[in-house]
Amino acid sequence: FGSRCWLRDRALNASLGMSTVVTTSVVAYDLASKLVDEYNGRKQRERDLNKLKEKKKSEEKEDPRRTVTQIDYKKHEDTVKELDRQEKEEVWQRKKEEATQWCTIDHEHGPNCRRPVGGCSHDHQKEWAVYEKSTEEKLKAADRFREEGNAYYRKHNYGLAAVQYRKALLQFDYTFAEGEAEEKAHDAIKVPCLLNLAACKCQQEEWDEVLTQCRLALEINPRSVKAYYRTGLAHLARDRFEEAKDALMTAYEIEPKNAEVLGALKRLKQNMANYKVRQKEVFKEMLSGHGEDEAVQETPASDAIQAPAVEAPG
């Protein structure tokens, strides 16, 4: 055992470069040399293994597929990412500055700020002034505008008359009648305003508006003769004979002796007859093969539907 320890110490000293003057046999020397060679071989294998590991790590970090003709695409990708980051920062800063102008919440402003729902930049002071009035004051104002509209209508100024009727109807948008008495007063003024506005639109030949105002009037008073009468005129002006007949016949059933309704029914009958005559002439021309360019002739002046005479509004 003592000789083995001595040989081990000598081998270590030799590997460390330490010189020691000793004397030994050839067998001992060969054994020591073998141990030293094994130790050095083991160290070399460890160094080679470490180099191999470092090489693999280097290959993983630098993928050769990302480098083509000496172009480092990773570097360009990093540049693009940096530009995207800067752009996002600019957008955030811009939205933050915008949000500070309207966001009232005490927090860090930015893209997460939300505008109030239903916000409106319109000045509603006039509407608020109407809303704050009492129901009686609103009804008086509506009736006053109606009278002013009637005055313009008698002067044949249908545009200004329509403006006054709309002002009158605006009062009802903010009026909430309470009790049977207020509801009757409310309807007694609103229905004439709707019908008078329809009368203005008849003179201006705005038939869609006529139908709208008459429909609103009939929702309040389903037996309004003037509403059915003006509805019939609107349909008659568009050659919608069946709709015109239904509306005018309803007005006739309510007031059989109403001269305006009777006149409109007479005009409806005449227009239907003229329409049938024109239709027969067109078919005749089509079958004969002559006058193809003149098959559809212009409606004679006597048959043209002009804006019907409407009585002065009440």
C-alpha positions in Angstrom: 0.0 0.0 0.0 2.9 2.4 0.8 4.4 1.9 -2.7 1.1 2.6 -4.3 0.7 5.9 -2.5 4.2 6.8 -3.4 3.6 6.1 -7.1 0.4 8.1 -7.0 2.1 11.1 -5.5 4.9 10.9 -8.0 2.4 10.8 -10.9 0.6 13.8 -9.6 3.8 15.7 -9.1 4.8 14.9 -12.6 1.4 16.1 -14.0 1.8 19.3 -12.1 5.3 19.9 -13.4 7.0 19.4 -10.1 10.4 17.9 -10.2 11.3 15.5 -7.6 14.5 13.5 -7.6 13.5 10.0 -6.8 14.8 6.5 -7.7 12.5 3.7 -8.7 12.3 0.6 -10.8 11.3 0.4 -14.4 8.0 -1.3 -13.6 7.0 1.5 -11.2 8.0 4.1 -13.8 5.9 2.5 -16.4 2.9 2.3 -14.1 3.3 6.0 -13.1 3.5 7.0 -16.8 0.3 5.0 -17.5 -1.6 6.8 -14.8 -0.4 10.2 -16.0 -1.5 9.4 -19.5 -4.9 8.3 -18.3 -5.3 11.5 -16.3 -4.3 13.7 -19.2 -6.5 11.8 -21.6 -9.5 12.2 -19.2 -8.8 16.0 -19.0 -8.5 16.2 -22.8 -11.9 14.4 -23.3 -13.5 16.9 -20.9 -12.1 19.8 -22.8 -13.3 18.4 -26.1 -16.7 17.8 -24.7 -16.9 21.4 -23.4 -15.9 22.7 -26.8 -18.6 20.6 -28.4 -21.2 21.9 -26.1 -20.1 25.5 -26.7 -20.2 24.9 -30.4 -23.8 23.6 -30.2 -24.9 26.6 -28.2 -23.4 28.9 -30.7 -25.2 27.2 -33.6 -28.5 27.5 -31.7 -28.0 31.2 -31.2 -26.9 31.9 -34.7 -29.1 29.9 -37.1 -27.3 29.8 -40.4 -30.7 29.8 -42.2 -31.2 33.4 -41.0 -28.0 34.6 -42.6 -28.0 34.6 -46.4 -25.2 36.2 -48.5 -23.9 37.9 -45.4 -27.3 39.6 -44.6 -28.3 39.4 -41.0 -32.1 39.3 -41.2 -32.4 39.1 -37.4 -30.9 42.6 -37.3 -33.6 43.8 -39.7 -36.4 42.2 -37.7 -35.1 43.9 -34.6 -35.2 47.2 -36.5 -38.8 46.6 -37.6 -39.8 45.7 -34.0 -38.2 48.9 -32.8 -40.1 51.0 -35.4 -43.4 49.3 -34.4 -42.7 50.1 -30.8 -42.0 53.7 -31.6 -45.2 53.9 -33.7 -47.3 52.5 -30.8 -45.8 55.0 -28.5 -46.6 57.8 -30.8 -50.2 56.6 -31.2 -50.5 56.3 -27.4 -49.2 59.8 -26.9 -51.5 61.2 -29.5 -54.6 59.5 -28.0 -53.5 60.6 -24.5 -53.4 64.2 -25.6 -56.8 63.9 -27.3 -58.4 62.2 -24.3 -57.2 65.0 -21.9 -59.5 67.4 -23.9 -62.7 65.5 -23.1 -62.2 62.8 -20.6 -63.3 64.0 -17.1 -62.2 60.9 -15.2 -59.2 61.5 -12.9 -56.8 58.8 -14.2 -54.0 58.3 -16.7 -55.5 59.2 -20.1 -54.8 57.1 -23.1 -56.5 54.8 -25.7 -58.6 53.2 -22.9 -60.5 56.3 -22.3 -64.1 56.1 -23.7 -66.3 59.0 -24.8 -69.6 59.4 -23.0 -72.4 57.6 -24.8 -75.0 59.9 -26.2 -72.9 63.0 -26.2 -74.1 65.8 -28.4 -72.5 69.1 -29.2 -75.8 70.8 -30.1 -76.9 73.6 -27.9 -80.3 72.5 -26.4 -81.0 75.7 -24.5 -84.0 76.5 -26.6 -85.5 73.0 -26.2 -84.8 73.2 -22.5 -86.6 76.6 -22.3 -89.6 75.0 -23.9 -89.5 72.0 -21.6 -89.4 74.1 -18.5 -92.7 75.9 -19.5 -95.9 74.8 -17.9 -98.4 72.8 -20.1 -100.7 75.8 -20.3 -97.9 78.0 -21.5 -96.9 75.5 -24.2 -100.4 75.1 -25.5 -100.8 78.9 -25.7 -97.5 79.2 -27.6 -98.6 76.4 -30.0 -101.9 78.1 -30.6 -100.2 81.4 -31.3 -97.8 79.8 -33.8 -100.9 78.1 -35.5 -102.6 81.5 -35.9 -99.5 83.0 -37.4 -99.2 80.1 -39.8 -102.9 80.7 -40.8 -102.1 84.3 -41.6 -99.2 83.3 -43.9 -101.4 80.6 -45.5 -104.1 83.2 -46.4 -101.4 85.2 -48.1 -100.4 82.1 -50.1 -97.0 82.1 -48.4 -97.0 78.4 -47.8 -93.3 78.1 -46.9 -93.5 80.5 -43.9 -96.9 79.0 -43.0 -95.3 75.6 -42.8 -92.5 77.0 -40.6 -95.0 78.4 -38.1 -96.9 75.1 -38.0 -93.7 73.2 -37.2 -92.9 75.6 -34.4 -96.3 74.9 -33.0 -95.8 71.2 -33.2 -92.4 71.6 -31.5 -94.2 72.6 -28.4 -96.0 69.3 -28.2 -92.7 67.4 -28.3 -92.1 68.6 -24.7 -95.7 68.6 -23.5 -97.0 65.9 -21.3 -100.7 66.3 -20.7 -102.1 65.2 -17.3 -105.8 64.6 -16.9 -108.6 64.4 -19.3 -109.0 68.2 -19.6 -105.4 68.8 -20.6 -105.5 65.9 -23.1 -108.5 67.4 -24.8 -106.9 70.8 -25.0 -103.7 69.2 -26.2 -105.4 67.3 -29.1 -107.7 70.2 -30.0 -104.6 72.3 -30.9 -102.2 69.6 -32.2 -104.6 68.0 -34.8 -105.3 71.3 -36.6 -101.5 72.0 -36.7 -100.9 68.6 -38.3 -103.7 69.1 -40.8 -102.7 72.7 -41.7 -99.1 71.6 -42.3 -100.5 68.8 -44.6 -102.5 71.5 -46.4 -99.3 73.5 -47.0 -97.5 70.5 -48.3 -100.5 69.8 -50.7 -99.9 73.3 -52.2 -96.2 72.5 -52.4 -96.9 69.1 -53.9 -94.8 67.3 -51.2 -97.0 64.3 -51.1 -94.9 62.1 -48.8 -95.1 64.8 -46.1 -98.8 65.1 -46.7 -99.2 61.4 -46.0 -97.0 61.6 -42.9 -98.9 64.5 -41.3 -102.3 63.0 -42.1 -101.3 59.7 -40.6 -100.2 61.4 -37.3 -103.5 63.3 -37.2 -105.5 60.1 -37.7 -103.6 58.5 -34.8 -105.2 61.1 -32.6 -108.6 61.5 -34.3 -109.5 58.4 -36.4 -112.6 60.2 -37.8 -110.8 63.3 -39.2 -112.4 64.0 -42.6 -109.7 66.5 -43.5 -107.0 63.9 -42.9 -108.7 61.3 -45.1 -109.5 63.9 -47.7 -105.8 65.1 -48.0 -104.6 61.5 -47.9 -106.8 60.9 -50.9 -105.5 63.9 -52.7 -101.9 62.7 -52.2 -102.7 59.3 -53.7 -104.7 60.8 -56.5 -101.8 63.0 -57.5 -99.7 59.9 -57.9 -102.4 57.9 -59.8 -102.8 55.5 -57.0 -106.4 55.2 -57.6 -107.3 52.4 -55.2 -105.6 54.1 -52.2 -107.2 57.4 -53.2 -110.6 55.7 -53.4 -110.3 54.1 -50.0 -109.3 57.3 -48.3 -112.0 59.5 -50.1 -114.7 56.9 -49.5 -113.9 56.8 -45.8 -114.2 60.6 -45.7 -117.5 60.4 -47.6 -118.9 57.9 -45.2 -118.2 60.2 -42.3 -119.5 63.4 -44.1 -121.6 62.4 -47.1 -122.4 66.0 -47.9 -118.8 67.4 -47.7 -118.4 69.4 -51.0 -114.6 69.0 -51.1 -114.8 65.2 -50.7 -117.5 65.0 -53.4 -115.4 67.1 -55.7 -112.3 64.9 -55.1 -114.4 61.7 -55.8 -115.6 63.3 -59.0 -112.1 64.1 -60.0 -111.0 60.6 -59.1 -113.7 59.1 -61.4 -112.7 61.4 -64.3 -109.0 60.6 -63.9 -109.6 56.9 -63.8 -111.7 57.1 -67.0 -108.9 59.2 -68.7 -106.3 56.7 -67.6 -108.3 53.8 -69.2 -108.7 55.7 -72.4 -105.0 56.5 -72.6 -104.2 52.8 -71.8 -106.4 51.6 -74.6 -104.7 54.0 -77.0 -101.3 52.8 -76.0 -102.3 49.1 -76.5 -103.9 50.0 -79.8 -100.7 51.7 -81.0 -98.6 48.7 -79.8 -100.7 46.2 -81.6 -100.9 48.2 -84.9 -97.1 48.6 -84.9 -97.4 52.2 -86.0 -96.2 55.2 -84.2 -94.0 53.3 -81.9 -92.2 56.5 -80.9 -95.5 58.2 -80.1 -97.1 55.2 -78.3 -96.8 57.0 -74.9 -98.1 60.5 -75.5 -97.9 63.3 -73.1 -100.8 63.7 -70.8 -103.2 66.5 -72.1 -103.3 69.6 -70.0 -106.9 69.0 -69.2 -106.1 65.6 -67.7 -103.0 66.7 -65.7 -103.3 66.5 -62.0 -102.5 69.8 -60.5 -102.1 70.8 -56.9 -105.8 70.6 -55.7 -107.5 73.5 -54.1 -107.3 73.1 -50.3 -109.5 75.1 -48.0 -108.0 77.7 -45.7 -106.8 75.9 -42.6 -108.6 76.3 -39.4 
